[in-house]
Amino acid sequence: MGKLGLTLLVTSLLLSGCGASQSATKQAGSSSEASSSKLADTAAIGDAQKKIKVTVEGAIRQFHQEFGNAAVVTELSLKPNGTRYAYRLSGVDSNHEYELTVDAQNGKQRHARQEKLDADEDQGVARKQEGIDTNQLQSLAAITRAATKQVNGHAISWSLDRENGQAQWEVKVKSGQAYHEVTLDASTGKVLATERDVDD
């Protein structure tokens, strides 16, 4: 084999080796991305509470600072919003309805809105029918423990509202590949109902 043939053979081997190396690097990179995405998902589900630095009480305090102490909370939810968690609070006073969104990690307000109540809800009607006594709430940790004792898994979202005159927490729990909704009395932490969530 001449020098030219040997040079061509070596060049060919080097180029094919570089291609294989780039292909392996690309595959490793996409495998690493998929793996880190899976880890992020696991962290969001298993360690949700580590991402929640603002307490329910802290979010409610911000609601009152924004809209005044005459406003009562009628609904509160704590759910993932992208890679973070956010509180969304709704409430009313005698004449207005309010909405506030608070980042659960740093406490920054993302959204605040108010508008006048409809005639059939003003003068304290909505306030009396829908308002939640937030001084009687079990802590989020206690509610989460009760829900995950009922359904073995990880709590991934929480919502609070008033049903039939009673303040209730609904906790979504992921167990394996299934999702369950556990409803609890907000003031005692007693489990009221458990059902499989068919929407997920």
Residue, then its C-alpha position, 0 to 999 in steps of 0.5 A: m500500500g502506497k503512502l497515499g493509500l495509507t494516508l487515506l485509510v488513516t484519515s477515513l478511520l479518524l473521521s469515522g471515529c470522530g463521527a461515532s464520538q460525536s454521535a455518542t456524545k449527542q446520545a449521552g447528552s440527550s440521555s442526560e437531559a432525559s434523566s435530569s428531566k425525570l429527576a426534576d419531575t421526581a423532585a417536584i412530586g417527592d419534595a414538593q414541600k421543600k419548594i414551599k417556603v411561604t406558609v399558608e398563614g404567610a400567604i393569607r397575611q399577604f392577602h390581608q395586607e393587599f386587600g385589608n382585614a375586612a376581606v375574607v378568604t373564600e378559596l385558596s390553592l397551592k399548586p405547581n406553576g412551572t417548576r415552582y409552587a404558587y398560592r392562589l387566593s380568592g376572597v370578598d368583602s362587602n362590595h368587592e371580590y379579590e384575587l392574589t397569586v403569591d410565589a410559594q418559594n420567595g413570597k413575591q406577588r405575581h398577580a393581584r386583582q379586584e372587581k365589584l361584586d354582583a348585586d346578589e352577592d354584595q352587602g356581605v352576602a358572599r362574605k357570609q356564605e363563602g368566607i373561611d375562618t382561617n384562624q381555625l385551620q390545621s397546618l399544611a404539614a398536619i393536613t399533608r400527613a393525614a392525607t398521605k397516611q390515608v393514601n400512601g404517596h406524595a402530596i402534590s397540590w392542595s386546595l381549600d374552600r367551603e362546602n356545605g358550610q364547612a371549610q375543607w382541604e382537598v389534597k391531591v396525592k400521587s401514589g405510583q402512577a395513580y392520583h387520588e383526592v383526599t378531602l379533609d375537615a380543615s379545622t380537625g384534619k379528619v379525612l372525609a372522603t377519598e377518591r381516585d382522580v380519573d382526570d389525570 
